[in-house]
């Protein structure tokens, strides 16, 4: 409830004359000027201003397709959309990346964004860290250029991102480190096949395998992996245990002989022909015979599978005989140049096997070339594009691992597959597609690389769908405003006008052009503003009953709303002021205060005498009054009140009430 102190009341006669002159000339004429709209704006020195006032336009407005805020281009966020110089923009704002105004998720210039921020995580099969393709370790997984990597990293070997255990290029790894131990039956030290004595066991290894047969190492004879035990002949010399024998020994076949430094000494009484042949001599002779049977070399090449089988049989027999002779103590000098035939036949066998391998390799390459040709033949302009891509992928998947290694243009197939996925999404669009479906198709396009996007052969369908969606949205938004204006009627309110204007201002220029009843809004606003202007003047000058009644009639005819309510309050206050101005208490000698009537404006009056509420009966207050007593009247008209204060004074023995200065 408003409460006011009335300070001044104009003489009634002058007010009545002024009102009479004013009301005789009142005629409500609609202003022909347009209401505030984009046509009321212009740009002056980079600021959006009102054409009428030249002042900067407050609030958020759209003008010629650009958004302004308080007269300046909108730069920043509005409803989660990024604007730059008034338009939906692409770029970074406050640490987040936007694309066409929307917060972006996907790849831009090789940087991975998620919800606008440079992101860490997997995207399209690659791992990113803070937006960049990652190389290094994450949670124990090794990435190289975003892919799980294979190779050495920080002194450890990884395979497909994980610490590797096994053989790579002849090196043995255990959990990424070069290892010592047995793998696939071979012994490694620091990752390398070991040759020598294993320090813990004392076993002899040759190229990772326990020694097989007889072998001298550091002057000691080993049989297998351990030092020789017993009498044996090696390289034409006799050994007892691991050392050269001297003295009388018994050979494995039971003969007793005398040796010196491992060399047999002739026994006394034996004839020069001898006759004893040791197991070593027998083994050497058998090996020489097998070597003599070898028949293939570069001068007698293998040229058929049957000859290959024959050569392999000869070689295996001769190689076995030679190895047995070596195991019994033979050395290369025991065979002379005939041992070269073994290597020559092995070389010829290897040559022919390479011919066979080359044939297989040629087949592998030919198979791979077929797939490469399928990929290069893919044409995104053909109706068979999707079928051709699928066929190329199936053919590639059917290859062996070796054949796949020869396929070229695989990245082109992957690009085509990515494009096909988007093509299928776009194909699913139809006149009934939702906004979410259309936006999802656009997001799928945005996630492609530039090369992949070029392969999408039905972008026009998406563009048409987006255009149709925009038209639909424009029509829907315009119709909302049309409906607001069309609803104007006998019960039109000021709020209805404000709602319609606000909705219209929120439209784009294109959407506004679709509002076919906009002139009705302008007309209604103009009429209301003119009525409000006239009524404001009437209320402003309403200081007596006649002018108040005229103003009351004008206010009643205004549209319901805040303006009307405010004017009602002003009129109620004016009524209370008039009624208060007519109050004049008179004190009679019979101890009675007579209250003069109010101005007839329907106000209610409550009285307080000497600070205490007092009752008025028949226009009188029964009480004794002396000089200095106070009397206060509160005049209320609906929700508006004024107060009038009086003070009792004694003049020539008579008590009179005098208004306090500026008391209302």
Protein Blocks (a to p, Z undefined) as FASTA:
>chain_A
ZZdddfbdcdfklmmmmmmmmmmmgccdddfbdcddfklgcceehiacdfklopacehjd
deehiaceehiaceddeehiaceehiaceddeehiaceehiaceddeehiaceehiaced
deehiaceehiaceddeehiaceehiaceddeehiaceehiaceddeehiaceehiaced
deehiaceehiacedjdfklopaceehiacedjddeehiacehjbccedjddeehiaceh
jbccedjdddfkopacddeehiacddehiafklopacfklmmmmmmmmmmmmpcbdfklc
cfbfklmmmmmmmmmmmmmmmmmmmmnopafklnmmmlmmmmmmmmmmmmmmmmmmmmmm
mmmmmmmmmmmmmmmmpcfkbmklmmmmmmmmmmmmmpcfklmmmpghklmmmmmmmmmm
mmmmmmmpcfkbcfklmmmmmmmmmmpcfklmmmmmklmmmmmmmmmmmmmmmmmmmmmm
mmmmmmgcfklcfklmmmmmmmmmmpcfklmmmmmklmmmmmmmmmmmmmmmmmmmmmmm
mcbfklmmmmmmmmmmpccdjklmmmmmmmmmmmmmmmmmmgccdddfkopacddddehn
opacdddeehiacddeehiacddddehiacdddddehjaccddddddddeehiacdddde
hkZZ
